Amino acid sequence: MLKRLRYPLLLVALLTLLAATWAGLLRVGWVLPAPDHLAAGHGPLMVSGFLGTLIALERAVALAALGRRWVYIAPALAAIGALTSLIGLQIGPALLTGSSLALIAVFSEIIRRQPASFTYTMGLGATLWAAGNVLWLAGAPIFHVVWWWGGYLVLTIAGERLELARLTRFPQEAMIAFFALVGVYTAGLLLLSFTPLADLGVRIAGLALLLLALWLLRFDIARKTVQRAGLTRFIALNLLIGYLWLVISGILTLAAGQRPAGLLYDAMLHTLFLGFVFGMIFGHAPVIFPAVLGREIRYGAHFYGHVILLHASLALRVAADLGGWADLRRWSGMVNGVALLLFLAVTVLALRRGMQTAKLI
């Protein structure tokens, strides 16, 4: 019975992605039909609604197979929170916060079963998401909270890369450096949210992002697997491009410091969330969706289409932000959205082809 939950939960996640993308178009200046509250919900819907549901669902599917059915609480709360937020109910943020707290419990179970550097890293990421959501509920401004959410996604991705690369046996000094950088990022978050030194805190967080990106570029096995062919190369290229966007985000954040809004703020965030995070999603989608749905996905070279479109349009968007070109920013933002839609279309078609192939075998 619970196994069937993954389908409606994933559907809600994808619908939330579409709504968040629409909200993003509103924020870059397009005049589109939408409820009044939608534009302000762009960030929360994308991070806590879409990504919160997807990440929690991925973990729930794995743990439920081991008899821990309660783990579906986290993605279910995120999905319901996303839906209620979409229709403007005040309970939405509270449900999304409840989901993040439930995800901490999920990772506590994961760490109990497998205490390792990568599980601790992802568990800390979940804790940062929950802390950011609590601050959001308490009235903290989004331009503070967003760095807690960013830490959640960066540490979740970094933890997954540590998990995949654990057989390479990192030098002890490298692991010490990694966790020192995580500590620096966390210190930046504490400064920006709980002291008058918010600008310094954001810059420290930016420095940590820059150094974490350089660490990942140095030690991730993608440097080796990019030399292979097919899906392996596709994943590796997405990872390496994503790390380069994280470098750029770190540099921009270190240089600009705290920005409550504006073009530099747009560049700082979208190099992180679009360039880095969605670069990782594009690369791992051929692995994530089969794991969640239990269905094969048919990878092909056409997967590069939405990847090229996203990164090229993001480069134009950052150039527009830095140059103050409003029209170019608006159009590049539109193409960002088209890249996400193309990604969904390609992924759904690949899943359908995989199912058709399975029926013929």
Backbone hydrogen bonds, N-H to C=O, Kabsch-Sander energy under -0.5 kcal/mol:
donor,donor_aa,acceptor,acceptor_aa,energy
4,R,1,M,-1.0
5,L,2,L,-1.5
6,R,3,K,-1.0
7,Y,4,R,-1.0
9,L,5,L,-2.4
10,L,6,R,-2.2
11,L,7,Y,-2.2
12,V,8,P,-2.4
13,A,9,L,-2.1
14,L,10,L,-2.3
15,L,11,L,-2.5
16,T,12,V,-2.5
17,L,13,A,-2.0
18,L,14,L,-2.0
19,A,15,L,-2.3
20,A,16,T,-3.0
21,T,17,L,-2.3
22,W,18,L,-2.3
23,A,19,A,-2.4
24,G,20,A,-2.0
25,L,21,T,-1.8
26,L,22,W,-1.7
27,R,23,A,-1.8
28,V,24,G,-1.4
29,G,26,L,-1.1
30,W,25,L,-2.3
32,L,30,W,-0.9
38,L,35,P,-1.5
41,G,37,H,-0.8
41,G,38,L,-1.1
42,H,39,A,-1.5
45,L,41,G,-2.7
46,M,42,H,-2.1
47,V,43,G,-2.8
48,S,44,P,-1.3
49,G,44,P,-1.8
50,F,45,L,-3.0
51,L,46,M,-2.2
52,G,47,V,-1.5
53,T,49,G,-1.3
54,L,50,F,-2.5
55,I,51,L,-2.7
56,A,52,G,-2.0
57,L,53,T,-2.4
58,E,54,L,-2.2
59,R,55,I,-1.8
60,A,56,A,-2.3
61,V,57,L,-2.6
62,A,58,E,-1.4
63,L,59,R,-2.4
64,A,60,A,-3.0
65,A,61,V,-1.1
66,L,63,L,-1.5
67,G,64,A,-1.9
68,R,63,L,-1.8
69,R,67,G,-1.1
71,V,68,R,-1.2
72,Y,69,R,-1.8
73,I,70,W,-2.1
74,A,71,V,-0.9
76,A,72,Y,-2.1
77,L,73,I,-2.7
78,A,74,A,-1.9
79,A,75,P,-2.6
80,I,76,A,-2.6
81,G,77,L,-2.7
82,A,78,A,-2.2
83,L,79,A,-2.3
84,T,80,I,-2.7
85,S,81,G,-1.9
86,L,82,A,-2.1
87,I,83,L,-1.5
88,G,85,S,-1.2
89,L,84,T,-2.7
92,G,89,L,-1.4
95,L,91,I,-2.1
96,L,92,G,-2.3
97,T,93,P,-2.3
98,G,94,A,-2.3
99,S,95,L,-2.1
100,S,96,L,-1.8
101,L,97,T,-2.1
102,A,98,G,-2.3
103,L,99,S,-2.0
104,I,100,S,-1.2
105,A,101,L,-1.3
106,V,102,A,-1.9
107,F,103,L,-2.5
108,S,104,I,-2.0
109,E,105,A,-1.8
110,I,106,V,-2.1
111,I,107,F,-3.0
112,R,108,S,-2.1
113,R,109,E,-1.9
114,Q,110,I,-2.7
116,A,114,Q,-0.7
120,Y,116,A,-2.3
121,T,117,S,-1.9
122,M,118,F,-2.2
123,G,119,T,-2.3
124,L,120,Y,-2.3
125,G,121,T,-2.0
126,A,122,M,-2.2
127,T,123,G,-1.8
128,L,124,L,-2.3
129,W,125,G,-2.0
130,A,126,A,-2.3
131,A,127,T,-2.7
132,G,128,L,-2.6
133,N,129,W,-2.3
134,V,130,A,-2.5
135,L,131,A,-2.4
136,W,132,G,-2.3
137,L,133,N,-2.6
138,A,134,V,-1.9
139,G,136,W,-1.3
140,A,135,L,-2.8
144,H,141,P,-1.8
145,V,141,P,-2.3
146,V,142,I,-2.9
147,W,144,H,-1.2
148,W,144,H,-0.6
148,W,145,V,-1.1
149,W,145,V,-2.1
150,G,146,V,-2.3
151,G,147,W,-1.8
152,Y,148,W,-1.8
153,L,149,W,-1.8
154,V,150,G,-2.7
155,L,151,G,-2.6
156,T,152,Y,-1.9
157,I,153,L,-2.4
158,A,154,V,-2.7
159,G,155,L,-2.6
160,E,156,T,-1.9
161,R,157,I,-2.1
162,L,158,A,-2.3
163,E,159,G,-2.2
164,L,160,E,-2.1
165,A,161,R,-1.7
166,R,163,E,-1.0
168,T,165,A,-1.9
169,R,166,R,-1.1
174,A,171,P,-0.7
175,M,171,P,-1.7
176,I,172,Q,-2.3
177,A,173,E,-2.2
178,F,174,A,-2.3
179,F,175,M,-2.3
180,A,176,I,-1.9
181,L,177,A,-2.1
182,V,178,F,-2.0
183,G,179,F,-2.0
184,V,180,A,-2.1
185,Y,181,L,-2.5
186,T,182,V,-2.4
187,A,183,G,-2.3
188,G,184,V,-2.1
189,L,185,Y,-2.0
190,L,186,T,-2.2
191,L,187,A,-2.2
192,L,188,G,-2.4
193,S,189,L,-1.7
194,F,190,L,-2.1
195,T,191,L,-1.2
198,A,196,P,-0.6
201,G,197,L,-2.5
202,V,198,A,-2.4
203,R,199,D,-2.0
204,I,200,L,-2.5
205,A,201,G,-2.3
206,G,202,V,-2.4
207,L,203,R,-2.4
208,A,204,I,-2.4
209,L,205,A,-2.3
210,L,206,G,-2.3
211,L,207,L,-2.4
212,L,208,A,-2.7
213,A,209,L,-2.3
214,L,210,L,-2.0
215,W,211,L,-2.2
216,L,212,L,-2.5
217,L,213,A,-2.5
218,R,214,L,-1.7
219,F,215,W,-2.5
220,D,216,L,-2.4
223,R,220,D,-1.5
224,K,221,I,-1.6
225,T,221,I,-2.5
226,V,222,A,-1.8
227,Q,224,K,-1.6
228,R,225,T,-1.7
232,T,229,A,-0.8
233,R,229,A,-0.6
234,F,230,G,-2.0
235,I,231,L,-2.6
236,A,232,T,-2.0
237,L,233,R,-2.9
238,N,234,F,-2.0
239,L,235,I,-2.1
240,L,236,A,-2.6
241,I,237,L,-2.5
242,G,238,N,-2.3
243,Y,239,L,-2.4
244,L,240,L,-1.7
245,W,241,I,-2.0
246,L,242,G,-1.9
247,V,243,Y,-2.0
248,I,244,L,-2.0
249,S,245,W,-2.7
250,G,246,L,-2.5
251,I,247,V,-2.3
252,L,248,I,-2.7
253,T,249,S,-2.6
254,L,250,G,-2.5
255,A,251,I,-2.3
256,A,252,L,-2.9
257,G,253,T,-2.2
266,D,262,G,-1.9
267,A,263,L,-2.2
268,M,264,L,-2.8
269,L,265,Y,-2.3
270,H,266,D,-2.5
271,T,267,A,-1.8
272,L,268,M,-0.8
273,F,269,L,-3.5
274,L,270,H,-1.3
275,G,270,H,-2.2
276,F,271,T,-1.3
277,V,272,L,-2.2
278,F,273,F,-1.2
279,G,274,L,-0.5
280,M,276,F,-1.9
281,I,277,V,-2.1
282,F,278,F,-2.9
283,G,279,G,-1.8
284,H,280,M,-2.5
285,A,281,I,-1.8
287,V,284,H,-2.1
288,I,284,H,-3.3
289,F,285,A,-1.9
291,A,287,V,-1.5
292,V,288,I,-2.3
293,L,289,F,-2.8
294,G,290,P,-2.2
298,R,350,A,-1.3
299,Y,297,I,-1.0
303,F,300,G,-2.0
304,Y,301,A,-1.9
305,G,302,H,-1.7
307,V,303,F,-0.9
308,I,304,Y,-2.8
309,L,305,G,-2.2
310,L,306,H,-2.2
311,H,307,V,-2.3
312,A,308,I,-2.4
313,S,309,L,-2.1
314,L,310,L,-2.3
315,A,311,H,-2.0
316,L,312,A,-1.8
317,R,313,S,-2.2
318,V,314,L,-2.6
319,A,315,A,-2.2
320,A,316,L,-2.5
321,D,317,R,-2.5
322,L,318,V,-2.6
323,G,319,A,-2.2
324,G,320,A,-1.5
325,W,320,A,-1.9
326,A,324,G,-1.0
329,R,325,W,-2.1
330,R,326,A,-2.3
331,W,327,D,-2.4
332,S,328,L,-2.7
333,G,329,R,-2.1
334,M,330,R,-1.7
335,V,331,W,-2.1
336,N,332,S,-2.0
337,G,333,G,-1.8
338,V,334,M,-2.1
339,A,335,V,-2.4
340,L,336,N,-1.7
341,L,337,G,-2.2
342,L,338,V,-2.8
343,F,339,A,-2.2
344,L,340,L,-2.1
345,A,341,L,-2.5
346,V,342,L,-2.8
347,T,343,F,-2.4
348,V,344,L,-2.6
349,L,345,A,-2.3
350,A,346,V,-2.2
351,L,347,T,-2.2
352,R,348,V,-2.2
353,R,349,L,-2.3
354,G,350,A,-2.0
355,M,351,L,-2.2
356,Q,352,R,-2.3
357,T,353,R,-2.4
358,A,354,G,-2.1
359,K,355,M,-1.7
360,L,356,Q,-1.2
361,I,357,T,-1.0
